């Protein structure tokens, strides 16, 4: 490995350990000292499901979990809803687009329920303000934790 890259990623595991040491929170009870920027994790029990990154972690958390959060901000609930209903992602206008799915009352009800599910999940986060390290830390955590809903696929 190139030594410059090795030095660049050297702190990833320490950040990962800090993430895992955080006492998880649930149901929107976020600590006052929540970092502004960094990487976050949603888990159910001992199953780590989704890792994300944000420059506004508090706002991003509520984007995933508020009852009124839209399909554009509640990405994890959208993934879970597509899985439950068997509706594949489509990036063309029509019934399988995000807008189209929200017009389907069955899907819309599942989406609301999945936002509640995400809100009940354990939530952890760790500070990382540097953009490239934030991305690398997200990938590192998702791989190490086998976070099922991080596929890093191009869409």
N, C-alpha and C positions, 0 to 999 in steps of 0.2 A: 504494500500500500504506500502511496506517496506520503512522505512524512508531513507535508503541509496539510493534506486532508486528514491524516491521523490526528494532528494537533487540533484541527478544526472540530473534530467530533469527540475529542477526548472527554468532555464533560457530560456527554449524553447520559451515561449510566448514573452518574451522581444526580442529575435532574430526575431521571426515572425513579430512583430510590426516594427522593423527596416527594414525588407525586404519590408513591405508594404508602409513604408514612403519613400523609395527610389524613386526618380523621374525616371520613366521608360525611357529606351532608345530604339531606333528602328534602323533598317537598318545598323547595324554595327558601329554606332557611340557610342563607349564605352568610358566611362570616364577614365581619366588617373589614378584615384585613385581606380579603381576596385580592390576588394580583390582578392588575389591569390586563396584562398581555401574557399569553403563554399557551399551554397545552392543557386540555381537560379530558376527563375520562368518565363515561357512564358505565355502571356495573349493576348486575343483579346477582346478589349473593356473591359467590366466588367466580362468577362468569363475567369477564370484562368484555363488553360488547362494542363500544364505540369510542374512538379517540378523535378529538378535533383540536383545532388551534384557532386562536382569535386574538385580535388586538383590543377587544372589549369583552372580557370573559363574563362579567356579570350580565351585560346586555345579551350576549350570545346564549347564556344559560336560559334566560327568559324567552329568547327567540325559539328555543327548542321546546319549552315547557308551558308557557302561558296558554290558558284555554283559548284565547283569541289569536294565538300565533297562526300565521298563514302557512300555506304549503311552501312558500319561498323561504321562510325562516326556520321552520321545524323540519329540517332535512332528515334527521334521524327517525322521527315519527313517520315521515313519508316512506322511508325505506322499510320500516316495520309494517306499515300499512300495505305496501305493494306485496311484501312477502305473504302476509296473512290472506290477502285477497287473490293472490296469484296474478296480479296485474303487472305486466312488464313495463319498464320505463320506455317512454317514447318521447322523442325530442321534436316531433312534428305536431302541428296543430291537429286536434281531433280528440276522440274520447279517451285515449290513453295518455294524453299530455297532462301535465299537472293541473291546468285549468279544467280540462275535460273531466278528470277524475273527481275534482271537487264538486262538479255538477251531479255526480252519481251519489244519491243519498246513502246507499250502502257503504261506499268507499268513504264518504265524508264522516259517517258515524264511526267507522273503524279508525280513521285518522284522529278524531277527537279522543277516542279511547286510548290510542297509542301515545298521544301527548300526555295523558294522565299516567300511563305506564312509565314514560321517560321521566316525568316529574317525581315519581316514587322511587326511581333508581338512585343508587349511591352515586354521588358526584364528587370528584376530586379534581384539583387543578394544581399546576405548578407554574411559577413565573419563568418566562423566557421572552425577552423583548426583541431580540435580534431575529429578523425575518428568516434568514436561511437556517439558523439553528432551530428556530421554532418548527419549521417544516421537517427538518431532520429528526427532531425530537418526537414529533407526531408519528412519523414513520417508525422510528425505533420502538416507541411504546406499543404501537399497534402490532408490530411483528413479535416483540417479546411476549406480549400478553395474548397473542392470537386473537385479537379483537375481531370477532366474526364479521362485523358490518363495515370494516374498512377494507375495500377492495383495491383502491388506488387505480381503478380502471379509468381510461379516457372515455368521456361521453361526448 
